[in-house]
Amino acid sequence: MTTESSPLTIAQLAELAGVSTATVSKVVNGRSEVSAETRAAVEELIRRHGYRRQRRRSTPTGLIELVFHALEGDYPVEITKGVAQIARAHDLTVSISDLRRDPHAADTWLEGVLRRRPTGVIAVFSGLTEPQHQQLTHRDIPLVLLDPADTPARTIPSVGAGNWNGGLTATRHLLELGHRRIAIITGPDNALASRARLDGYRTALDLAGLPADPALIGHGDFHIHAGQTTAHHLLQLPDPPTAIFATNDGQAIGTYHAAHHLGLRIPHDLSVIGFDDMPSIQWTIPPLTTIRQPLTDMAAAATTMLLTLAHGQPLPQNRVELATELIIRESTAPPAA
């Protein structure tokens, strides 16, 4: 007999599910050759009862798994630098995966992770599904989320940046220059960072006694093309903005292209501010004013947290948030008279 609170062994799970121990083992270890119905039944039993590992444990390899939703632009380079910095100090190797938003790729990746038995996993700008998280937990593989796409569960450690304060600071900078028609180009609506930066923008306007004009809120996706098309639309409004807050540097570059196409000079006719401060952005013409997000430091902090968990030690806190910083260059100025 088992109780609802008693964690079960593989044999007990197999008996309750009416399947073989080999089948339960495949589910626990993330193998794909199990029907969806059987997998769901076993995972439900694990959720209800828990899973008790055998006393014999495999030894973790000297490997940190770093998984991105997509490898695009400077963003993953800066993250990888921070992870590698800590990994080298502990004689660990970094393995990089690119899921490319493909759920089948995620399943294949997880199978490989469970076979490789890494020291831990850092998931960047993404959140693993609950079953995937459970499979890592059952194998004692720690997980840390870095710049998570959505609000993480309180039980999952995560590292992020001060996105709300960054949005507030960017908008305040434009207000202090004298701008009143300030547009924003957001990121994906479901992204935690995008929502926080938009909230900071709205708060800054509210504190200045200015209503947020819905016509000046353009919806992007953190890509250059979205910045270009959205800025082009905003700049052709009957009462166009004198400044645009692009919520990442890629969309700021797109805004530069839109302004050039419309014959507008930056910052004489239009002020532009970005977010991230990627290394290459200082070479734009004019150099871009932006909010620095300390991606390398965030990655180093996430790796340090991961190694703390891997050594069986508790974390001082499950959520770490690093400060952002306004970097003023030449793309922002007072509005033309």
C-alpha positions in Angstrom: 0.0 0.0 0.0 1.1 3.6 -0.7 -0.3 6.9 0.6 -0.8 10.1 -1.3 2.3 11.5 0.5 4.6 8.6 0.0 7.1 8.9 -2.9 7.0 5.8 -5.1 9.7 3.7 -6.6 9.7 2.8 -10.3 8.3 -0.6 -9.4 5.4 0.9 -7.4 4.6 3.4 -10.2 4.6 0.6 -12.8 2.2 -1.5 -10.6 -0.2 1.4 -10.2 0.0 2.4 -13.9 -0.3 -1.2 -15.1 2.8 -1.0 -17.2 6.3 -2.5 -17.1 9.1 -1.0 -15.0 11.0 -0.4 -18.2 8.2 1.8 -19.5 8.2 3.9 -16.3 11.9 4.2 -16.5 11.6 5.5 -20.0 9.2 8.2 -18.8 11.3 9.2 -15.9 14.4 9.4 -18.1 12.7 11.4 -20.8 12.8 8.7 -23.5 10.5 9.2 -26.5 9.4 5.7 -27.3 6.3 5.8 -24.9 2.8 6.6 -26.0 1.3 9.9 -25.0 -1.4 8.3 -23.0 0.9 6.1 -21.0 3.3 9.0 -20.5 0.5 11.2 -19.2 -0.7 8.4 -16.8 2.7 7.9 -15.3 3.4 11.6 -15.0 0.1 12.1 -13.2 1.1 9.4 -10.7 4.4 11.1 -10.1 2.7 14.4 -9.6 0.3 12.8 -7.0 2.7 10.6 -5.2 6.2 11.8 -6.0 9.1 9.6 -7.2 11.7 8.0 -4.9 15.0 7.5 -6.7 17.1 4.4 -6.1 20.0 4.9 -3.7 22.5 4.4 -6.4 23.1 7.6 -8.2 25.0 8.4 -11.4 27.9 10.9 -11.1 27.3 14.2 -12.9 29.6 15.0 -15.8 31.6 18.2 -15.8 29.2 19.9 -18.1 26.8 22.8 -18.0 23.9 22.7 -20.4 23.1 26.2 -21.8 19.9 26.2 -23.8 18.5 29.1 -25.9 15.1 29.5 -27.5 17.1 30.7 -30.6 20.7 31.7 -31.3 20.3 35.1 -33.0 22.4 38.3 -32.7 24.6 39.5 -29.9 22.3 38.4 -27.1 23.5 34.7 -26.8 27.1 35.8 -27.2 27.0 38.0 -24.1 25.2 35.3 -22.2 27.7 32.6 -23.2 30.6 34.9 -22.0 29.2 35.1 -18.5 28.5 31.3 -18.2 31.9 30.4 -19.6 33.7 32.8 -17.2 32.3 30.9 -14.2 32.6 27.4 -15.9 36.3 27.9 -16.6 37.0 28.8 -13.0 35.4 25.4 -12.0 37.0 23.4 -14.8 33.6 22.8 -16.4 32.6 22.6 -20.1 29.6 24.5 -21.6 27.3 22.8 -24.0 25.0 25.1 -26.1 21.6 24.1 -27.5 19.2 26.0 -29.8 15.6 24.9 -29.5 14.3 27.3 -32.2 10.9 27.3 -30.7 10.3 23.7 -31.9 8.6 21.5 -29.3 10.0 18.3 -31.0 13.5 19.8 -30.7 12.9 20.4 -27.0 12.0 16.7 -26.5 15.1 15.5 -28.4 17.2 18.0 -26.4 15.8 16.8 -23.1 16.6 13.1 -24.0 20.2 14.1 -24.7 20.5 16.1 -21.4 19.2 13.1 -19.4 21.7 10.8 -21.1 24.6 13.3 -20.6 23.8 13.8 -17.0 25.2 17.4 -16.7 26.1 19.3 -13.6 23.0 21.5 -14.3 20.9 23.3 -16.9 20.6 27.1 -17.6 17.5 27.9 -19.8 17.7 31.3 -21.4 14.6 33.4 -22.3 12.4 30.4 -22.1 10.6 28.3 -19.6 10.7 24.5 -19.7 7.4 22.7 -19.4 6.4 21.3 -16.0 7.0 17.7 -17.2 10.4 18.6 -18.5 11.2 20.4 -15.2 10.0 17.3 -13.3 12.2 15.0 -15.3 15.3 17.1 -14.5 14.2 17.2 -10.8 13.8 13.4 -10.7 17.3 13.0 -12.0 18.7 15.6 -9.5 19.8 17.9 -12.3 19.4 21.5 -11.1 17.8 24.1 -13.3 18.2 27.9 -13.3 16.2 30.2 -15.6 18.0 33.2 -17.1 16.0 36.2 -18.3 12.9 34.0 -18.3 10.2 34.6 -21.0 7.4 34.4 -18.4 7.0 34.7 -14.7 8.8 31.7 -13.2 7.4 29.5 -10.5 8.6 30.5 -7.1 10.3 27.1 -6.7 12.5 27.6 -9.8 15.6 29.8 -9.4 15.9 32.6 -11.9 18.0 35.6 -12.8 16.7 38.7 -14.6 17.2 42.5 -15.0 15.4 45.5 -13.7 13.2 45.8 -16.8 10.5 47.9 -15.2 13.1 50.4 -13.9 14.8 50.4 -17.3 11.5 51.3 -19.0 10.9 54.0 -16.5 14.4 55.4 -16.8 14.4 55.4 -20.7 11.1 57.3 -20.8 12.1 59.8 -18.0 15.3 60.6 -20.0 13.1 61.5 -23.0 10.7 63.5 -20.8 13.6 65.4 -19.3 14.8 66.4 -22.7 11.4 68.0 -23.3 9.6 65.3 -25.4 5.9 64.8 -24.9 4.9 62.7 -27.9 6.9 59.6 -26.9 6.2 56.3 -28.6 7.2 52.8 -27.6 7.8 49.7 -29.6 7.3 46.7 -27.3 8.5 43.2 -27.5 6.3 40.1 -27.7 3.1 40.6 -25.6 3.8 37.3 -23.7 7.4 38.2 -22.7 8.0 39.1 -19.1 10.7 41.6 -20.0 8.5 43.3 -22.7 5.6 43.7 -20.3 7.8 45.1 -17.5 9.4 47.7 -19.9 6.0 48.8 -21.1 4.8 49.2 -17.5 7.8 51.3 -16.7 7.1 53.5 -19.8 3.5 54.0 -18.7 4.5 54.8 -15.1 6.9 57.5 -16.2 4.2 59.1 -18.3 1.8 58.9 -15.5 4.2 60.5 -13.0 4.7 63.3 -15.6 1.0 63.9 -15.8 0.8 62.6 -19.4 -1.8 60.1 -20.5 -0.4 57.1 -22.4 -1.8 57.5 -26.0 -2.7 54.0 -27.3 -1.8 55.2 -30.8 1.8 55.6 -29.7 2.2 52.0 -28.4 3.5 49.9 -31.2 3.7 46.1 -30.8 7.0 44.5 -31.9 8.8 41.2 -31.4 12.3 42.2 -30.5 13.5 41.8 -34.2 14.9 44.5 -36.5 12.2 44.1 -39.1 9.4 44.7 -36.5 11.2 47.8 -35.3 11.4 49.1 -38.9 7.7 48.4 -39.8 6.3 49.6 -36.5 8.4 52.8 -36.4 7.4 53.5 -40.1 3.7 53.3 -39.0 4.2 55.5 -35.9 6.1 58.1 -37.8 3.3 58.5 -40.4 0.6 59.2 -37.8 -1.2 62.6 -38.2 0.5 63.7 -35.0 3.8 61.6 -35.0 6.1 61.1 -32.0 9.2 63.2 -31.5 10.9 60.3 -29.7 10.7 56.5 -29.8 11.6 54.1 -27.0 12.5 50.8 -28.8 12.5 48.1 -26.1 15.5 46.4 -27.5 18.5 47.5 -29.6 17.4 45.5 -32.6 14.2 47.4 -32.9 16.1 50.6 -32.4 18.1 49.7 -35.5 14.9 49.1 -37.3 13.7 52.6 -36.2 16.9 54.1 -37.6 16.0 52.5 -41.0 12.4 53.7 -40.9 13.6 57.3 -40.1 16.1 57.2 -42.9 13.5 56.0 -45.4 11.2 58.9 -44.4 14.0 61.5 -44.6 14.2 62.1 -40.8 17.5 62.9 -39.1 18.4 61.4 -35.7 18.3 63.1 -33.2 17.4 66.4 -34.9 14.0 65.2 -36.1 13.6 62.1 -33.9 15.1 60.9 -30.7 15.6 57.1 -30.3 16.5 55.1 -27.3 17.1 51.4 -27.1 17.5 48.7 -24.5 20.3 46.1 -23.9 23.5 48.0 -25.0 24.9 45.2 -27.1 28.6 45.8 -27.9 28.1 46.6 -31.6 25.4 49.3 -30.9 27.9 52.0 -30.2 28.9 51.9 -33.9 25.6 53.0 -35.2 25.4 56.5 -36.7 24.7 58.3 -34.5 25.7 56.1 -31.6 22.6 54.8 -29.8 21.4 56.0 -26.4 20.2 52.9 -24.6 19.5 51.1 -21.4 22.3 48.7 -20.5 21.2 45.2 -19.4 24.1 43.4 -17.7 23.7 40.2 -19.7 27.2 38.8 -18.9 26.8 39.5 -15.2 23.4 38.0 -15.2 24.7 34.8 -16.9 27.6 34.6 -14.3 25.1 35.0 -11.5 22.9 32.2 -12.9 25.9 29.9 -13.3 27.0 30.6 -9.7 23.5 29.8 -8.5 23.5 26.6 -10.5 26.8 25.4 -9.0 25.5 26.2 -5.5 22.5 23.9 -6.1 24.7 21.2 -7.7 26.8 21.1 -4.5 23.6 20.5 -2.5 23.7 23.9 -0.8 20.6 26.2 -0.4 20.3 29.5 -2.3 20.1 32.8 -0.3 17.2 33.7 -2.6 15.5 32.1 -5.6 15.1 35.3 -7.6 18.1 37.6 -8.5 17.5 40.8 -10.3 20.4 43.0 -11.5 20.1 46.7 -12.1 19.9 48.3 -15.5 21.7 51.6 -16.4 21.1 54.5 -18.8 23.9 55.0 -21.3 23.6 58.4 -23.0 25.1 58.7 -26.5 24.1 60.8 -29.5 20.6 59.5 -30.6 18.6 61.6 -28.1 18.2 65.4 -27.9 15.6 68.0 -27.1 12.7 68.1 -29.7 13.0 70.5 -32.6 11.2 73.8 -32.0 
